[in-house]
């Protein structure tokens, strides 16, 4: 199963913001815990800029197989460095065939994977912020909400909820 996982806020025009200047424009510890809980033990597939945005102490991400999609060849620490999403999926199946496989960014990779993923795990953050990287549009004719945690207040950040979308049958 291939799943995309991301957190999104919104910009003043209502677009789903996932990044600004190579980082997330919020700090939400509950989302970081959620991401870790969901992806540990699996394969995380990411683009080069997402890889480079990780703090060095989390590169490679511990407890996960790390696959980076890039044309670069000089990335230290990744379990696999590949040039396409197709090659990333092959590497993930070769390295951890029975583990969950997660697309974890960035924006271009999320968009490229939308027709291939089986599910989306989205942290929706109740925050308006500027951004320069956006999540793909979630088409309600293709996706249905399978799980909605309801809104949670954060100890240190904005309120948020965790949504799981499943692809509609035949979509």
N, C-alpha and C positions, 0 to 999 in steps of 0.2 A: 504494500500500500504506500502510495506517495501522497504526502500531505504538506501543504504550505502553512507556515506559522509566522504571524507578524502581529505587531501592535500598531494601532493607528489612532491619530487624533484627526482634527479637521482644520483646514485653513479658512480664511475669511470667506472664500467662495464655496465652502462646503466640500472641497476635495479631500480625499483620505491621505493625510500626511503620514509618512513613515520615517522621514529623515530630513536633516538640515545640516549642511556642511560635514557630511560623513558621520553624523552622530544622531541620536534620537533627541528631539527637542523637549524632553521631559525626563524626570527620574521617577520611576514607579517600581519600588522594590517587589511589590506583589506580582507584577508582570515578569520580572526577572526570575523569581521563584517558580512561577507557572511555566515559563520557558524551560528552565532547568529540569523541572519535574517531568515535563512531557518528552523532552528530547534525550535525556540521559539514557544510555544504552542503545541508542539508535545511530543512524547516519545523518549528519547534517551536510547539506549541499548548499554552497554559497558562492557568490561571485568574488572576484579579487578585492574589490573595494570593501565589501563586507568583512572579508578576512583581515584586511589591513586596518579596519576600524576597531577590531577586537583588541583590548589591552593585551600586551605581550604575555602576561601571566595566564591568560585564557586562550592562548593561541599555541597549539591546537586546543580546541574546547575539550576539557577533560571528560572522560567517560563516554565519549562519542567518537565515531569514525568521521573524520573531517575530509570532505571532498570539495575542492575549489575549482570553479569553472573560470578559466582565464587563458589568454594566449601567452602569458608569461610562463617561464619554466624555472624560475629561481626562487620559488617559495619554500622556505624551510619549515618543516613541522607538519605539513598537511599529509594525510594518509594517501591521497591521490590528487594529482593536478591534471586536469583534463581541459579540452578545448570546446566542449559543447554539453548541452543538457543530456543528449543521448549518451554521450560517453560517461557523464556523471552517473546516470542511472545504471549503466553497465558496471562501472566501478563499484557502486553501492551494492549491487547484487553479488558481485564477486567477493567483496570484502566482508559483507554482513547480510547474507541472503535472507535470514529470518528476522532481522531487526526492522523496526519502523524506519522509513526514509523520509526526511524532512527537508523541504526547501525553506531556507532561512534568510534569504535576501541576496541581493538587493532588488530594487524595483524592476530592473530589466529581467532578472531571472524569474521573479514572481509572474510577470506578464508572459514570459516565454513558456512557463509551466502551466498556465491556467487551463489549457486544453488537456493536460496530462494528469493533473492531480485528481485524487479521489475525494479529498476533503480539504477544508480550510479551517484553521484554528486562529481566530482573530481576537485580540484584546482590543476592545473599543474603549477609547479614553475620552472622557467628557472634557475636552479641552480644545480651544481654538488657538492655533499657533501658526507661525510661518513655516514653510517647508520648501525643499527643492527636490524631494524624492517622494513619489506617491505610490500607494497600493493600487493594484488593478481594480477595476470596477467589478463588483459582485452582482452579476445579472440574476435577478430573482426568477427568471424563466429557466435558468440552469441550476441554481443553487437554492437549497432550502435550509432553514435553521433547524438543526437536529438537537442542539442543546444551547440554552441561554441561562447563564448563571444568575442573571439579574444584576442590578447595580450594587457595587460594593464601594464603601468609603475607604480611602487609603489613609494609612497612618501619616504619610509624608507627602502625598501627591494628590492628583485629582481622582475623582470617582471613576470607576471603570467596570466593565463587565467582560466576561469570557464567552465568546460565541463559537460554536462548531457548526460549520456548514457541510452538508453532504450534497453530492451531485444528484440531481433529480434523475430518475430512471429515464433512459432514452436520450438524455441531454449530453 
